[in-house]
Amino acid sequence: MKGKLLQRFIEEAPVAVAMFDRDLRCLAASPRWLAEHKLDISIIGRRADEIYPSSAGLREFLGLALAGECVACPEVRRRLPDGSLRLTRIQMGPWRGEDGEIGGVVVFIEQVESAPDPRYEESALLARLAHQLRNPLATINLTIEMLEAAASPTGPEQAALARASRQGRRLARMVEDLAEFSLVSQEKIRLRKERFDLALLLTEAAGFAGGNITDKGVGLSLRLPETPLHVYGDRARLKQIIDSLLDNAVKFSDSGGRIDVEARSSGADAIVIVRDNGVGIPRDQLESIFEFSGEINRDHRQKSAGLGVSLALARQVLLLHGGGVEAHSDGPGKGSAFALRLPFHVD
């Protein structure tokens, strides 16, 4: 009678259940256990280390349960394609025979799924949008390059084409920001880390921004260390962040304004500061500007200041590097500064 009740309990339990003897051989497993682990009834009689050969941590917890402890294993979190989160909770403890002695271990596994995350659908939409924009934008930029090559170097059209080329590259960077942000939001981003000189990267970024700076009539100064500032990170993505910060500094500066870029070491971190004397940022927006919103409302004169993607992306990518970014401003009309922190060594 007891055996039948136990069997019914195992089969009808709302969680996955399995029982093991003192030698950790499987005595019973519920249908839910077999289905969730893609196993069949042939596991009965086999040892746990044969069923799960790569789960050294599981064997350790089973050993604790055999010693009489009730064990709650760390939750395992896995993001599913629809953005929902699956939590796997494993608990185990000893079971005792009629003589009161420990006869083995009983294991309970509960799978809990959250509702689909609407932000994942938004991120997927951004990824599709970026994909659709890439090819036509590449064609436009290539056409501009061909027109530049064919135009007279001193002709009036050359200056207009140069401006169009810079704006085309800027649009291309915004599209890449959209694509990158969607990867970060869906936890699909993979960093390609390497050792490089951060000071050299800043020099390259300043050169890339030179055309926009000249068009706006803004001054730019670089204050870099005399020796290389070597860091370990994803060079391409970190340059993308610097490019975006310089682009924002130009965009929110008036003609005759000034942008200062400084790099230095501070303990175990490299610090980069991009400072401008432009329109500034209201104090109540110093954190919200790092959220993915539609616009950055830094100046009433610029009703549509652009997508708030680059700053949200910058913070997330720097967090993945073990660093961070902060905004500072004394308020509207008093300029702003963005301070990036990047550890010299990240595992």
C-alpha positions in Angstrom: 0.0 0.0 0.0 2.8 2.4 0.9 4.6 1.6 -2.3 1.5 2.4 -4.4 1.0 5.7 -2.5 4.6 6.6 -3.1 4.4 5.8 -6.7 1.2 7.9 -7.1 3.0 10.8 -5.3 5.9 10.6 -7.7 3.8 10.4 -10.8 1.3 13.2 -9.8 3.6 15.6 -8.1 3.4 19.2 -9.6 7.2 19.3 -9.8 9.8 16.9 -11.3 10.7 14.2 -8.7 13.4 11.5 -8.6 14.6 9.1 -5.9 18.1 7.7 -5.5 19.5 5.1 -3.1 22.6 5.4 -1.0 24.8 4.4 -4.0 23.0 7.2 -5.9 21.3 4.8 -8.3 18.0 6.0 -9.6 15.0 4.2 -7.9 12.2 6.2 -9.5 11.6 9.2 -11.6 8.3 11.0 -12.4 7.1 11.5 -15.9 7.7 15.2 -15.6 11.3 14.5 -14.7 11.8 12.3 -17.7 10.2 14.8 -20.0 12.1 17.8 -18.8 15.4 16.0 -19.0 14.6 14.2 -22.2 15.2 10.8 -20.6 13.3 7.6 -20.5 12.6 4.8 -18.1 16.0 3.2 -18.8 17.6 5.5 -16.2 16.2 3.3 -13.4 19.0 1.5 -11.8 21.7 3.8 -13.2 24.0 6.0 -11.1 23.5 9.7 -11.1 27.0 10.3 -12.5 26.1 8.0 -15.4 22.9 9.9 -16.1 24.5 13.3 -15.7 28.2 12.8 -16.4 29.0 16.6 -16.6 27.2 17.7 -13.5 29.9 17.7 -10.8 28.0 20.2 -8.8 24.9 17.9 -8.7 27.0 15.1 -7.3 28.3 17.4 -4.6 24.8 18.4 -3.5 23.6 14.8 -3.6 26.5 13.9 -1.2 25.4 16.6 1.2 21.8 15.2 1.1 23.1 11.7 1.8 24.8 13.1 4.9 21.4 14.2 6.2 21.2 17.8 5.0 18.3 19.4 3.1 19.8 21.3 0.2 18.5 24.1 -1.9 20.7 24.5 -5.0 21.4 27.9 -6.6 18.7 28.9 -9.0 19.5 28.5 -12.7 18.2 31.3 -14.9 17.8 31.0 -18.6 16.3 33.6 -21.0 14.0 32.1 -23.6 13.5 33.4 -27.2 10.3 35.3 -26.3 12.0 37.2 -23.6 10.5 35.2 -20.7 12.7 34.0 -18.0 12.9 30.4 -16.9 14.0 29.7 -13.3 15.0 26.2 -12.4 14.9 25.5 -8.6 16.4 22.2 -7.3 15.9 21.0 -3.8 16.9 17.7 -2.3 17.1 15.9 1.0 17.4 12.5 2.5 14.7 9.9 2.6 14.5 7.4 5.4 13.5 3.8 5.6 11.2 2.2 8.2 14.3 1.7 10.5 14.9 5.5 10.5 18.1 5.2 8.6 18.9 7.3 5.5 18.0 5.2 2.5 19.0 7.7 -0.2 18.1 11.0 -1.6 14.9 12.5 -3.1 15.2 15.4 -5.5 12.6 17.9 -6.5 13.0 20.2 -9.6 10.6 23.1 -10.2 10.6 25.1 -13.5 9.0 28.5 -13.2 8.6 30.8 -16.3 7.8 34.5 -16.2 5.5 36.1 -18.7 7.1 37.1 -22.1 9.0 40.4 -21.8 7.5 43.1 -24.1 10.9 44.8 -24.2 12.2 41.7 -26.0 9.6 42.2 -28.7 10.7 45.9 -28.9 14.3 44.8 -29.2 13.5 42.3 -31.9 11.7 45.1 -33.8 14.8 47.3 -33.5 16.9 44.6 -34.9 14.6 44.1 -37.9 14.5 47.9 -38.4 18.3 48.1 -38.3 18.6 45.2 -40.8 16.2 46.8 -43.2 18.0 50.2 -43.1 21.6 48.9 -43.5 21.5 48.0 -47.2 19.8 51.1 -48.6 21.9 53.3 -46.4 25.1 51.6 -47.6 24.0 52.2 -51.2 23.4 55.9 -50.4 26.8 56.3 -48.8 28.5 54.5 -51.7 26.8 56.8 -54.2 28.0 59.8 -52.3 31.6 58.5 -52.3 31.4 57.9 -56.1 30.1 61.5 -56.6 32.9 62.8 -54.4 35.5 61.0 -56.5 34.0 62.4 -59.7 33.5 66.0 -58.5 36.1 68.7 -58.9 38.3 69.0 -55.8 37.8 72.7 -55.7 34.2 72.8 -57.0 31.3 74.1 -54.9 29.7 70.7 -54.9 32.6 69.1 -53.1 31.8 70.8 -49.7 28.2 69.8 -50.0 29.1 66.2 -50.8 31.6 66.1 -47.8 28.8 67.2 -45.5 26.4 64.6 -47.0 29.1 62.0 -46.5 29.6 62.9 -42.8 25.8 62.8 -42.2 25.6 59.5 -44.0 28.2 58.0 -41.8 26.4 59.4 -38.8 23.2 57.7 -39.9 25.1 54.5 -40.4 26.4 54.8 -36.8 22.9 55.3 -35.5 21.7 52.2 -37.3 24.5 50.2 -35.8 23.6 51.6 -32.4 20.0 50.3 -32.9 21.4 46.9 -33.8 23.8 46.8 -30.9 21.2 47.9 -28.4 18.8 45.2 -29.5 21.6 42.6 -28.9 22.3 44.0 -25.4 18.6 44.0 -24.5 18.2 40.4 -25.6 21.4 39.4 -23.8 23.0 38.2 -27.1 25.9 40.5 -27.3 29.4 39.0 -27.4 32.4 41.1 -26.6 35.6 40.7 -28.7 38.2 41.8 -26.2 41.8 42.7 -27.0 44.6 44.8 -25.4 44.8 48.2 -27.0 45.9 51.8 -26.4 42.9 53.9 -25.3 44.7 57.1 -26.0 45.3 56.1 -29.6 41.6 55.2 -29.9 40.6 58.7 -28.6 42.9 60.3 -31.2 41.2 58.3 -34.0 37.8 59.2 -32.7 38.7 62.9 -32.6 39.9 62.7 -36.2 36.6 60.9 -37.2 34.6 63.7 -35.6 36.7 66.5 -37.2 34.4 67.2 -40.1 31.3 67.7 -37.9 33.3 69.8 -35.5 34.5 72.1 -38.3 31.0 72.4 -39.7 29.6 73.5 -36.4 32.5 75.8 -35.6 33.4 74.1 -32.4 36.9 73.8 -30.9 38.3 70.4 -29.7 41.2 69.7 -27.4 42.7 66.4 -26.4 44.6 65.9 -23.1 46.2 62.5 -23.2 48.9 60.8 -21.1 52.4 60.8 -22.5 52.6 57.0 -22.2 50.1 54.5 -23.7 47.0 53.8 -21.7 46.5 50.1 -22.4 43.1 48.6 -21.6 41.5 45.2 -22.4 38.2 45.4 -24.0 36.1 45.4 -27.2 37.9 48.1 -29.2 35.3 48.5 -31.9 32.4 48.9 -29.4 34.3 51.2 -27.2 35.2 53.4 -30.1 31.5 53.4 -31.1 30.8 54.8 -27.6 33.4 57.6 -27.9 32.2 58.5 -31.3 28.7 58.8 -30.0 29.7 61.0 -27.0 31.7 63.3 -29.3 28.7 63.5 -31.7 26.4 64.4 -28.9 28.9 67.0 -27.6 29.0 68.7 -31.1 25.2 68.4 -31.5 24.5 70.2 -28.1 27.1 72.9 -28.5 26.7 76.3 -30.2 29.1 77.7 -32.8 32.2 78.9 -31.0 31.8 76.3 -28.2 34.5 74.0 -27.0 34.8 70.3 -26.4 37.6 68.9 -24.2 38.5 65.2 -24.1 40.7 63.9 -21.2 42.1 60.5 -20.5 44.0 59.4 -17.4 44.6 56.5 -15.1 42.9 56.3 -11.6 44.0 53.3 -9.6 42.9 50.2 -11.5 40.8 52.1 -13.9 41.2 54.2 -17.0 39.1 57.4 -17.0 37.9 59.2 -20.1 36.0 62.6 -19.7 34.2 64.2 -22.6 33.3 67.8 -21.6 31.5 70.6 -23.4 30.3 74.1 -22.6 27.1 73.6 -24.5 23.4 73.6 -23.5 23.8 71.4 -20.4 21.5 68.9 -18.9 18.7 69.5 -16.3 19.7 67.8 -13.0 16.6 65.7 -13.0 17.7 64.1 -16.4 21.2 63.1 -15.4 20.1 59.5 -15.0 17.1 59.3 -17.4 19.2 60.2 -20.4 20.8 56.7 -20.1 17.4 55.1 -20.7 16.2 54.1 -24.1 13.6 56.8 -24.7 12.8 58.3 -28.0 14.6 61.7 -27.5 17.1 63.4 -25.3 15.4 66.6 -24.1 18.4 68.7 -23.2 17.4 71.9 -24.9 14.0 73.4 -25.7 15.5 74.7 -29.0 16.0 71.2 -30.2 12.6 69.5 -30.0 13.8 66.3 -31.6 17.4 65.9 -30.4 17.7 62.4 -31.7 17.3 58.8 -30.6 18.3 58.2 -27.0 20.0 54.9 -28.0 23.7 55.8 -27.9 23.8 56.6 -24.2 21.7 53.6 -23.2 24.0 51.4 -25.3 27.1 53.1 -23.8 26.1 52.3 -20.2 25.2 48.7 -21.0 28.4 48.0 -22.9 30.6 49.6 -20.2 28.8 47.6 -17.6 29.6 44.4 -19.5 33.3 45.5 -19.4 33.1 46.0 -15.6 33.1 49.8 -16.0 30.5 52.5 -16.1 29.5 56.0 -17.3 28.1 59.0 -15.5 26.8 62.4 -16.6 27.5 65.6 -14.8 26.1 69.1 -15.4 25.3 72.1 -13.3 22.1 72.6 -15.3 20.8 74.2 -18.6 23.3 76.5 -20.3 26.2 75.3 -18.1 27.7 72.5 -20.3 28.0 68.9 -19.5 30.6 66.2 -18.9 30.5 62.4 -19.4 32.9 60.4 -17.4 33.7 56.8 -18.6 35.4 54.3 -16.3 37.0 51.2 -17.8 39.1 48.7 -15.7 42.6 48.0 -17.0 42.1 44.3 -16.6 38.8 42.4 -16.8 38.5 38.6 -16.8 
